Amino acid sequence: MAMRIAQVAPLFESVPPKNYGGTERVVSYLTEELVRQGHRVSLFASGDSVTTAELIPFGDQSLRKSGNDAEANAYQLAMLEQVFRNAERFDIIHFHCDYLHFPLSRREQPLHLTTLHGRLDLPALSALYREYAEMPVVSISDAQRQPLPWLNWQGTVYHGLPKDLFAFCDQPQDYLAFVGRISPEKRVDRAVEIARRAGMKLKIAAKIDRADRKYFERVKVLLDEPFVEFLGEVGGQAKAELLAHAYAFLFPIDWPEPFGLVMIEAMACGTPVIAWPNGSVPEVMVDGATGFIVDNIKEAVHALDQVRTLNRRACRQVFDQRFSASRMAQDYVKIYRSLLGKRHPEVKTDHTRERRKVPASIPGTLLGKSTKHWNEPSRAGTSESVLAAGKRIVGTGS
């Protein structure tokens, strides 16, 4: 039976993003697959988004494209008012904008679900999520849950891609690839050192965020190495070809990666991944089949010698079995239906209703002290422009 589903995306990038943008890309894949499976889907997103669902746009352009990304939360909150004005139209509202909607959701109480796309080990988050511990949430890996295991987890749903998005390639070229951001946690410096020791060319396709400019100034000398080709930010077919023809993809991260979408993009091409065992990596990777999990640069260089023994078609098969968009959408629909089935017929309006019990050992507050027809193809905008500047918290994932 078809459901009426709202997907609520961050406004920082369009859905799908033109180049870099993990969260918005996943929202696009999920939205399009839900439509394909027969559900009635509305997408709340920036006005330059493109979808076969009903697009309910906010602003003419994404915040980054318009240059007004600094006060992203202000625009996101304004869009949330639009979401809640339309709430009765939907069986469930699926949020992808972190915790910003929690106060409204507590008071309005629509049936809702939130996928948490970011890291959860930041100190202030435990206080916030402790206050809103009744909110139903989904993780994108089991590892992501570890800092806050007591949240109201409804399941873990791994990201998925359309199966025809990346073409399989069994004739790679003699270069390594690095795709992501130039940031401390992504460790492009490790990738350069691996390529240096292996005597291989390294192609780097990476975004440079404003927040990472200082780090970029420290490492940009590495991008001038003769064996390094810096491509800047790439997307679409250019990224697909870069990954498909690479001998191996380097993922030398130094942070608790919540998922790592680019790992499964490489797998979809049949390209083995060399990755550090942080965050979701041991869940997403099949060590010795889709690549190798290593602990240091020396092991990474040794793993490159072993890459030629791997079957690239078997790598693609792991992607087909575990990381398709159809599987992702089916997993979410199961959770939607489960929440719908649990809902009590009497809708409470008092926001002081009973909250989930959380461990007493968790510290208290840290804040003070330490439109279109259903499923009609859409490319919409509004005359409402997105203005001004400040600091972004909701974001694009990784």
C-alpha positions, 0 to 999 in steps of 0.5 A: 500500500502506497504511503504519503511521505515527506522527505526534508533535506538540508538547504546547503546543497541542491538535491541532488548536489551538483558536485560534493554533498553526501546527505543531499545525494542520499536524500535524492536516491531515497526520494527517487526510489520511493517514487519508483516503488509507488509511494507519494513523495514530497521533497522539501529542498532548495529551489534548484533541486530536481526530482520526480517527487513533488518539490516543495521549494525553499528559495531559488538556489541552494545556500552554497550556490547562492553564497548565503550558507553561513546562517544555514540554520536560520533558513532551515528553521524557516523551511521547517515552518513550511514543513509543519504547515503541510504536516497533515498531508503526510503519513510520515515526515522523514527529516535529514536536517539533524535535530533542528526540528525536535522542538516543533516535532515534540509540540506538533507530534506528527509521525516522523523519523530522523536519519542522523547523518553526522558524527555523534561524539561531540560533547554538547550533543549528549545534552541535547539528545538527552533532552529529546531522547524520545525522538525516533532516529535512524543510524547510518551505521552501527558504529555511529551509535556508539557515543549515544547508544541510549537514543530511540534507535529505530534501526540502522539503514546503510546508504544505497545507490541506484545500480546503474549510476556507476559503471563497472570497470575491469580494466583499471589504469595505473593511478590511485584516487582520493575523493572527498574534502581537504580537511584534517579528518580526511587526511589527504596527507596520508594519501599523498604519502602512500602514493609517494612510497608506492611510486604511483600517480595520485588523482585528488578530487576534493572540495575545500570548505571555508572552515578548512581553509587554514588546513588547506594552506598547510597541506597545499604544498603536497598538491604540487608534487609531480605525481599528484594531480589536483582536480578540485571538486568534481561530480557526476560523470567526471567522478564516476570515471575517476573512480572506475578507472582507478587502480585503488581508492584511498580512504585514509580517514582519521575520524569516526566516519558515520558511513562514507558514501564514496566507499560504496561508489568505488565498490560500484565501479569494482574499484578496491578500497584501502581504508583505515578502520575508523567508524563505519569502515569495518561494517561497510568494507569486506576486508580482502574482498572489496579492498583492505583495511589497514592501520598505517601507511606501511600496511597501505603500501603493502596492500596496494601490492595485493590489490591485483589479486582481488576480483573487481567483479566480486567487489561490484557484487558486494555492492549489488547485494548490500548497497542498492537504493532499492534495498535502502528504500525498502529498509526505510519503508519497513521502519515507516510502517513500524512507526505507523503501526505503533502509533497510539490513536489518541494524539497527545498535545502536551509536550511534557509527555513521558520521555524515554528513560536514559542512563543517570550517568549521562551528564546534565546540560552542558550548554550553560556551564562546561506546488506541483501534482504528486510525482510530477517531474519537478525543477522548481524555484520561488521568488523568495531569495535566500539571504545573508550569512553566519555559521552552518551546523546542519550539513552535507554529510561525508 
